[in-house]
C-alpha cells in the first residue's frame, strides 16, 4: 500500500457534546474577560495572570490532566477545540494556555512518578501555579543536541549552570520543566529533565523579550547559576530528557496547530464580516470577485487545516504514533494562519493597518506559529524523514 495511506482515517466528523460545551463556554468567557482587555495587554505587554487563574477555574489549564489530579480529564479533540476558540479571540492567550498545558503540565503527566504528579499536577491543572518548559537556549534553537546548560552530579544533588531563552512564562512561572545536558555534547541520551520550583537558589529569570506579536504571552530567559537540584526532582531516568522532549513536542505541535487554526479563523471572521459591511462603488466589497475569491481560498484552507489538526488529535487519543501527523498539522495550519491573516489585512485595506481593527493583531500574532515548537523547516525535516524511512 502507498505510504501516505498507511494511516486510514477514522475521524468522526460529528462535534461531540463536550466540544460544543467547551466552545460555548470559551466564547462566553472570551467575550467577557478577554476581548475588552486584549489590546491593552498587547500594548503594554502585560501577562494577565489573573485571567489564567480564572481559566484554571474553568478547567482550561488542565484539559488533558485526569480528574484525580484536579484536571478536566478530556482528550485531544476537546483540547484542540478549547485552544482554537481562545486563539480565535486572542492568539497570545491561546499560546500561553497551550504552553502551560502541553509542555510543562504534559511533561510531568507523561513522565513524572506518582509523588511528582501528586505534588505538581493539581496546582498546574487549576492554574494555582503557572508552568514553564525549557529546552531552547541562546545558541541552540532547533539544534537542541548541542545545548550548553549542564548539570553535574554532586552526591544526591545535581548542580545546574546555564541559560534557557524564548521560554513562555520564563519569569512568571511557578515551576519549570528544564532539559539539561548530563552527558556528552550531541548525545541524544546525554540530556535529562528536571522539574524546578521558582525560588530555588540559583534559579533566576533574565530578559523579557519585546516581541512583534503574542505580546500578552510572556517570553523570557531562565538562568541557572550553581543551582542545586535534588535527585528526586529528576523526571524519569538520567539521559531520557531529549527522548521525553520529542514525545512532548508531538503533542505540543498539535496544540500549535490548534493555536494557528484559531488565529486563522479569527482573521477570516473579521475579514468576512468587514467585507459585507464595507461599501465601495455602491455595493459591499464582498460582491467583488477579487474579494470573494480571497475569502473562498481562506475558508477552504482553514477547513483543510482543521481536518489535519483534528486527525492528529484523534490519532493521539487512540495512542498511535503522531510524529508525522502532528508535524503535518503544525506545518500546514501555521502557514495557513500567516496567509489568512495577511489576506485579512488586505481585505481591510488601510483600516487593516491600524490598531482600531483586529486584522493587524492577527497578522502580528500568526507569524510565531511558523517558528515556535519547531520551525516550518524542522516540520518538513520530520515529515520527510518519516515518509522516506
N, C-alpha and C positions, 0 to 999 in steps of 0.2 A: 504494500500500500504506500502511496505517496506520503512523504514525511509530514507534510502540512495537514494531513488528515488523520494523524495518529491519535489525536485527542478529540473524539467525536463529542459534540456539544450536547449537554443535557440541560441547558439553562431553561428554567421555567420563566417565561416572559411575563407571567402574571405577577403584579405587585402584591406583596403579602400585606396582611393586616398590620403587622409590625412596622413595615416600611411606610405605610400610609400614616400610621400614628406618629412615627418619628418625623416624617415630612411636615405634617400639620403642626406638630409641637415646635419644630425648629423655625418654621415660617412665622409663627405667632411670637415666639421668643425673639427672633431676629428683628421683627418689625418694632417691638417694644424696646429692646435692650441694645441692639447693635446699630441699626440704621440711624437713629438720632445722634449718635456719638462718633460714628466711624471716621468722618472727615476730620474731626478734632483730634482723634487719636492718631490719625495718619499725619496730620500737620506737625503734631508735637512728638511724634514717635513714641507715644505712650503705650506701654504694655499693660492692658487693663486687667490686672489680676483679679479684681472683684468680679468681673464678668465671668472669668473662668471658674471661680468658686460657685457662681450661680449655675453654670453649665454642669459642674460636678454634681450639683443637687438634682439635675435632670437626668443624670446617668451618661452624659455625653463625654465625660473624661475617663470613663472605664467601660466603653462599649463592649469590648471583647473579653473583659475580666469576668470570671464566673461570679455568680451571686454570693457564693460562700465568702468571697473576699470583698464584698460590697460593690461589685460591678453590676452592669446591666445584663451580662450573660448572653449577649446577642452574637450573631455571626457576621460574616463579611458583607452580606447583602445589606443588612441594616447599617453597618458601619459606613459603607460607600454612600448610602442614602444620606446619612447624617452629615458627613463631611461635605458632600456635594451641595446640600441645601444651605449649610453655613457659608460655604465659599461662594455660593450664588449671590449672597449679600456682601460678604467681605472676605476676600482671599486671605488676608493676614490672620484673621481669627481662625479660619479653616486650617491654615498652615500650623499654627501653634497647637490646635486641637489634634492634628494629625501626628505631629512630632511627639507630643505627650503620650498619645495612645499607642502608636505603632512602633515607636523606637524605645524610649525608656521603659514604659509600663510593660510593653510586649516582651522586651528582652528578659525582664525579671519573671514574667509569666511563663515564658518558654524554658528558661534555663536556671531559674532560681531554685534553691532547695526549699523544703517546707517552711523552715523558720524565716528565710528571706522573703518568701511570698507573704507570710503572715505579717511580717514587720512592715513591708512597703506597699503591697497592693491595695489594702483598704484605704491608706492615706492618699495614694495616687488616684484610685478609682473615683474618689469623692472630690478630688482637687483640693483636699486639705493641704496636700503637698503638690507642687508643680515639678515635673520631671524634665531632665535634660539627658542627652545622649552624645557622647564624644568619640568620634572616630577621626574626623578631618583635622589636619594640622596645617600651619602656615605654608610648609613646603611640600606637603603630601595631601593632595585632594583625592584624585582618582587612584593615585599610586600609594594606597594605604600600607602596602607591604614594607615601604621604606620609612615608616613612622619613626620619629626621634624621641617621643615620650617613652621613658624607660622606667621599669620597676625592678629593683634589686632586692633579693631576699635577705632578711635580717632576722633570724630566729623565727618567731611566729608572725612576724610583720613583713610587709613589703614597703620599700621606700620609693616613692614616685617623684620623678623630675621631668619637666617638660611643659608643653602648652598645647591646647586644642583651640582651634578657631572656627568661625562661622557656626557656632553652637547655638541652636534655638534654646532659649532660656538659660544661657550660659551665666547670666548674672542673677536672675530671679529664681532659678530652680532650687528646690529644697534638697533634691537628691539627683545625682547623675550616675548613669552607667558609662564607664570610661574604658576604652580598649587601649592597652598599652603594650609596649614591647617587653617581653620577658626572656626572649631568646635572640637568635641571630637576625640581622637585618635581612629582609626579603624572604624569611622562612614563614610560610603561611601557618605553621604550627608554633611560631615563636611569639605569639601575641595572646594576651589574657585579659578577660573582662573583670572589672571590679565595680561594685556599687558603693558610691562615696557620698556621705551626707555633707550638706553645707555646714560650715563651722568647724569642720575637721582641720586641725592646724596644718598649715602649708598649702591649703586649697583656697585659692582666691579667684576672683574674676578680674578680667582686664578690660580692654577696649570694647565698647559697644559700637557696632557698625552703623554708619549713616547710609541708608540704603535708598535705591531707586524706588522700590515698591515694597509691599509686605511690611510697611513701616510700623504697624502696631504689633508685629510679632518680633519679640526681642531676639537679636542675634549678637553674641558676644564671645569673647575669649574666656577660656578656663585655664588657670595657671597652677602648676604643681611645683612646689619648692620644698624638697625634703619632706614630702607628705607621707606620714606613716599610716599604712592601712593594714588592719589585722587580716590574717588569712581567711577568717570567717566571712570577709566581705567579697571574696572571690566568687564569681558566678560560674558554676560548672568547674571544670578542671583546668589546671595550668596548661597553656598552649592551645586552648579551644576558642579563644576570643575572636579570631578572624573568621573561623568557620561559623561560629554563632552569628556574627555580624552579617554574613552573607545571607543567612536564613532570615534574620530580622529584616534585612533590606528587601527580600522578596515580598514580604507583607507591606513594608514601607512604600514600595513602588506602587502597590495597589492604592494606597492612601493618597499618594501624589497624583495618580491618575484621577482619583475622585476629586481631589482639590482642583485639578485642571479642568475637569468636566464641569464643576460648579462655576468656576470663573467664566468658562466659555458660555454656559447657559445664561449667566447674569449679563454678560456683554451682549449676547444675542437678544435677550428680552428687552434690554434698554434700547438697542438699535431698532428692533422691530416696532416697539411702541412709538418711538420718536418718528419713525418713517411714516406712520399713519397719522401723526399729528402735524407734522411739518408740511406746509403747503408752499409750492413754487409753481409758477405758471398756472395758477388757479386749480391745482389738484394736489393731493397728498403725494409726497415724493415716492411713497411705496408703489404708486401706479406706474412709475417709470421702470422700464425693463432693466436698466443699469443697476437700480437699487434692488428690485425684486429678485433678480438673478443672484446678487450678492447674498441676500437673505436665504435663498434656496440652497446655495452652497454651504452657508454657515449651518443651517439646520441639518443638512444631510451629514456633514462631518461630525456634528455633535452626536447624532444618533449612532454613527459608527464607533465613535469614542466610547459612548455609553455601553454598547454591546461588548467591546473588548474589555472594558473595566469590569462589568458585571460577570463576564465569562471567567475572568481571572479570580474574582471573588467567589464564584460558585465552585471552581476547582479547589480553591484554598479551603473552603468549607468542607469539601469532601476528602481533604487530606492528600490531595495529589500534588505532584511537583509543579510549581507555578513559575519556575525560574524564567522560562522563555515567555510565558503568557503575561506575567506581570511586567516584564521589560517591554513587551509589545504595547501593552495598555498604557504604560507610563510614557513611552516614546510618542505614540500617536496622539494621546489625549493632550499632552503638554504642547506639542507642536500645533495642534488644533486650537488650543486656548490662545496661543500667541496670534495665530492667523485670524481667529474670530474677533479678538479684542482689537486688532489692527483695523479690520474692516469696520468694526463698530465705530471707531474714531472717524473713519472716512465718511460713514453714513451721517454722523452728526455734523460733519463739516467743521466750520470754525468753532462752533459750540463744543465740539468734541475735544478741542484743545484747551478748554477752560475747566476750572475746578467746580463750576456751577452745575456741571452734568457728570454722570457717573462714568462715561466712556473712558476718560483719561486714567482713572484709577484701575479699572480692569486691565487697561493697556500696560500700566506700570507693574501691576501685580503678576500678570501672566508670565512674564519672562523668567521669573525664578523657577517655574515649573520645569523648564528645559535644562536647568542647571542642578538644582538640589536633589540629593539622594541618587546621584549618578547622572551625569550629563547625557544628552541625547546620543552623543558619540559612544559613551560607555554602554548605553542600552543596545546600540547597534552591534557592539562587540559581543555582548551577552547573547543577543539573538543569533548573530552569525555563527558563534561557536556552537550554539545549540543545534542549529539546522545543518551544520557541516560535520557534526560528530560522526 
